Amino acid sequence: MRTALLLPSILIAAHVAAQTSVTVPTGAGNVEQTWYSLSTDAESSAALAEWDLAFEINGGFNAGILANTAKGVKVYQTPYAVGDWGSMDTNGMAANWTGLFNSDADWSQGAFNADVDLDIYNIGWGIYNTVTHVVAGDSIQVVVLTDGSARMIRIDALSAGIYTFTYANLDGTDEQTHQLAKSDYTGKNFAYWSLTSHSAIDREPMSADWDILFGKYTANVGMWYGVTGALLNKGVEAVRVDNVPTNEAEYDWNGLDTVINTIGYDWKYFDMDNFIYVIEDSLTYFVKDVPGNLWKIWFTGFGGSASGEITFNKELVSAVGIDGTTTASDMVLYPNPTADDQVRVILDGFNGLTRAELLDMNGRVVRAQSAVQRGALSNFLFDLSGVDAGMYLVRVSDGNTSSLERLMVR
């Protein structure tokens, strides 16, 4: 039988959360791509211009191949099959052939995957064989680099986790065949390739270590156009809340989406009268990161090409695996706020060895201790000596039930 906690005078709602301001660099001219982790604040940057193609590593059935259209690389779908290699007529290709672009909604739909039909086994550059499990290339593309030079390219196959691809000048000279093994990039989304240095580039962090990619990409705004914004990592979910002041924005648990441009670029606009970027008012995003934490973020600044800095505030709404509710248990922290070196944790519904953790607003464990609970109403003192003033979360779990409360330390 559960015992009710009739402590209304000490049950503190404490909905005022700590905000953290974050500035992510993309370099003057937005020349860098920066991968960012909400939970650790880790940033990893690499030059946008260093790659031309990217091959999907952890796509399962998918085999996405991106082109670096953000730096100006162009891709054209030719009307030729792989058997026509060496006999193509490229006259008028820019005017008559279809230009291909990366989707800004799905990482697996790169420029080389754009020309597909209704066959579910057609992934654009090739056809998946359900018997051999090999994707065999069936088409030829032309890639125009930023210096104006062009390469005809065919993706020969994806077999046993190895991409094989061939490219040459349009006249057939300097033909080269290369391979990329997925096993060399385990745990990453993509492996990258330079068509000028003819080499692979290992440039992105492990997929588990980032949530949002900031930088340039191309978006369909009625036409394909270069923008600067934010794209979600695979598995990261987000929802956009418009026309509501940020301090009033509420999270809809049913609204999360994995579309990678849910944040996108249109949280800002350019004021032509004053020649400055303006951040959209009353616009908030809720983001569920790779570990499962839920964050509230809103943008506060954009330096444009002058500085490339993107600034936003973040606030932890819910820590890993907990949505802020309790399961057959209750917890009260007293006093809250506290100016003492300890806080009393009052529990109902916890049994056996119970672990209590003090987390900062980035979800990092600051301190932990354990105590044995007896199921009915019980309590223990949690040591706060040496803890800096600020907003924290106290998470308590006995392995079956858990509870989370905010704690203000003064």
N, C-alpha and C positions, 0 to 999 in steps of 0.2 A: 504494500500500500504506500502510495506517495504521500509525503507530508508537504503541505503547501507552505511556501515561504511568505509569511504575512509581514513583510518588512517594507511597506511603501515609503516610509520616511527616509530610508537609506538606499532605495533602489534608484540609482542615477541613470537617466536616459543617456546622457553623454554622447549626443549625436554630432558634436563639433569635432571634426577630424583635422588632423594636422595636414597642411598642404606643403608640398615640396615643389620648388621651382626647378625646372630642368632646361638646360640649353644644349641642344644637339648641333654640332658643327657639320656643315657640308662644304665648307671652303668658299672663298671668294669665287664667284662665277658658278657656284654649286657644282664644283668639279669632283666632289667626293660622294660616295655612297656610305652611309653610316648605319650599322646595325645596332639596335639599342634594346637593352633588357629593362623592363619596368621594375622587376624585383631586386635587381642587383645594381642598377645604374651603369652597368658595363656598356662601354661603347667600343665599337671596332669599325675603323674606316679604311677604305681603299679607293684608289683613283678610278673614277668612272671610265676614263678613256683607255684603260689598260686591256680591256677585253672586247672581243667581237661577237663570240658565240658562247652560249651557256647550255650545258647538257644536264638534264634532270637526273638526279641520283636516287632519291627516295620516293619516286613517284608510283611505285607498284606497277599496275598495268600501264599507267601513263608513261610516255617518253617525250616529255616536253623539251623543245629546243628553242631558246630565246636568241634574239638578235639584239645588239646594243643600239636600238633605234634612238635612245635618249642622247647618244653622242653624235648621231647623224648617220649611222649605218642604214642602208636601204636594202630591202629584200624584195625580189620579184619572183613570182611563180611563172615558170616557163611553160609552154604548151608541150614540152618534150618529156618523154619517158627516159628511164636510165639507159635503155638500149640505143638512144639517140646521142649518147655522149660522144663528142667529137664531131658531130655533124649539125650543130645548132646554128641557126641564123639569128643573130642578136640585133639586127637592124631594127630600130624603132622600139626597142624593148621598153624604154621608160614611158612611152606614150601608149603602147598597146598591151603590155602585160600587167597583171594584177599586182599591186603593191601589198606586201604582207606585214602585219604588225603584231606585236605581243598583245595578248589580252591584258587589261589592267584589272581583271576580276578574278583570274584563275592562273596560278603559277604554271600549271601544266599545259596551258594553251599559248605556246610561244608562236613566233612568226612562222616557224617551219611546220606548225600544226594547224595553221589557219585555213588552208585550202582543203577542207574535208567534205565528204558527201554523207549520205545517210547510212552508209555501211558502218556499223559500230566498231568494226575492226580496222577502219581507216583512221590513222592518227595524223594524217596530213602528209608527212614526208615518206610514209611507208604503210604497209599492211601487216597486221598481226596474224600469225599463223597459229591456230588453236591446237594443232598437232605438235609442231616443233617448238612452239613458244618463242619463235624468232620473229622480230619485226624486220621485214625486208623492204629496203628502199625501192620506191617505184617512180620517183619524179626527180626533176632537176630544178634547182633554184639558182638565181644569180644574186650575188651579194655585191653591193657597191660600197666601198669603204669611204671614209671621210676625206681621203686625198683624191677621190675621184676614180681610183683604180677599181676594177671589177674582177670578180672570181665567179666561175661557174662551180657549183658544188652539188654533190649528191651524198646523202646519208646512206651508206651501203647497207648497214644492218645494225640492229641491237641484238646480240646473241650471247647468251651465257653471261650477261651483265657487262658486256663490252660493246661500246659504240665504235663502229668503223665508218670512216667518212673520207671522201676524196674531193679535192678541189684543184683548180688550175686556172690560168689566165684564159680569157675568152677565146684566144687563138689556140688553146690546147697546150701551150708551153708551161713549164714549171709545174707539172702535175705532181701532186703529193697525196699519199694515203697515210692516215694516222689513226690511232686508236686511243680511246679513253676507257679505263676500267672503273666501273662503279666502286669496286672494292678498295680503290685507292682514296676514296672520298666518303667512306662510310660515316653516316651521321650528319651529313651535310645535304643541303637541298640541291646544289648545282656544282658542277665542275666547269671551269671557264677555259676558253681557247682564244689565242690571238692569231689572226690570219696574216699578220705581218711578221711576227717573230716565229710563227709556226710552232708554238709551244703551249702547254697547259699552264694554267694559273690557279693556284689554290688560294683563294682570296676571302672567302666568307667564313664566319665562325660556325661552330656546330649548331645545328638547328635547335637543339635544346637550350641554347644559351642566348637567344634573342627573341624579341617579340615584334618589333617594328623596324622596317627599313625606311630610312629617310633619304631623300635625294631626288634626282631627276628621273622621270619616266615619260612615256608617251601615253596620252589618254584620248579617247574619242569624244571630242566636244562638238560634234557635228562634222569635224574633220580630225585627223590624227595630228595632235599638237603636243609639243614638249611642255611639261609642267613640273613643278617641284612640290612634293608632298610626302605622304606616308602610306606604305603598303604593309599589310599584316603578314606575319609569318604563317606558314601552314599550321593549322590547328588552333591558331589564335582566333578568338571570336570578339565581335564588337557590335555595338548598336549606337546609332546617332540620335540625339535628342535635340530637335530644333525648336526655336521660338519659345524657349523657357529659360528664365534666368538661371545661371549655373548653380546658384545656391538653393534653387528650388527643384532642380532636375532630379527626377526619380528614375530608378533603374527598373526596366521591364525584363523579368527573367525569361520571357518568351521571345524577346526581340533580338537575341544574339544571332549574328550571321558570320560565316567564314569567308564571305566575299572580300578579297584582299584590299579593295579600294574603299572599304566602308569609311575609313577616315579620309583618304584621298588628298586632294589638293584644295578643295573649295571652302576651306575654313578661313580663307583670306581672299581679298580682291584688291586690285590695283586702282587707286584713286587717281584718275587722269588729271584732275584739276590741281591736285597738290603733289602729284608724282611720288606717292608713298603707298606702301601696302597697309591695308586696314584689316584687322581681324574681325571676323563676323561676330556680331553680338548675340548673346543668348544661344550659344551652340556648345553642346557638351557631348562627350563620348564616354561610354562605359566599355572597358576592354577586359576580357578574361584572358590572362596571359598563359604562357606555356605551362608553368607549374599549377595553374588553376586559381591564382589570386584574381580578385575582381578590383579593377581600378576605375576611378573617375578622372578623366583628363579634359582639360580645356586649354586652347592655345591662347598665348598672350603676346606673341611677337614673331615677326619674320623679317630678316635682314635683307631679303632679296639677293641679287647677285653681288651686292657690295660686300657683305660679310658671310652670307650663306648660313647664318645662324637661325635656328628654329627654336622658339621658346614656348614652353607650356607648363602648366601646373598639373600635378598629379596628387591623388588622394586615395589611399587604400580603403576600399569599401568592405571587403571580406578577404580574410586570409585563406591559405590553401585548404581546400576541402571542407570549408565551413561557410555556410551562407548567412551566419549571424543569428540563426535560430538554435534552439536546443532540442535534443531528442530525449524525451522522458527524463529530463534533468533540469535543474535550475542552478544559477550561480549569482551571487551578489558580492560585490567588492565594497568593503567598508573600512575607513571613510573613502569617498570618491567625489571630488579630488582629495588627494592626500599630500600632506607636507611631512609625513613621518618617514622613517627608514623601513617601514613595513606596511602591509595592507592585509586586512583579514579577508580571507576567501571563504565565503559561506556557501555550502553546497547541499543539494538535495538530489538523490537519485544516482550517486556515484558509488561504485563498489570496488573494493580491493585497491591495489596499488594504482594511484592516480598521479599523473604527471601534469604539473603546471608550468607554463612557459610565459615569459614576458617577451613580447615581440615589439620591435619598433614599427613605424608606419610603412616601412618598406618590406615588412614581413620577415625580417631577420630576427633570430632568437637572441635576445640580450642576456637572459638568465633563465634557468630552469631548476626546479626542485620537485621532489616526489613526496607523497604522503599516503598513508593507508586510510581509506574511507569505508564507512559501514552501511551505506545505502540510504539510511534515514538522514535527518538533518545533522550536518557535521561542519566543522570549520578548522582552518589552520592559518598560521601567519606566513605570508610570503615576504621574503627578505628583499628590501629595496635599497639597502645601503650602497652608496656610491653610484646610484642610477641618476643620470642627468634629468633635469626638469623637462617635461614635454608630454605629448600624448602617446600612449602605448596601447597595446592589446594584450589581454590576459587570456590565454587559451588553456583549457583544462580538459583532459581526456583520460578515461580508464580503459581504453581499447575498444569499448562498445558504445559509449556515449561521449558526447563532447559539448562544450559550451565556449562561447567567446564573448568577452565584454571589453569595452574601452575603459582605460584608466588614465586619469590625469595626475601626473606627478609634479608637485610644485616645489 
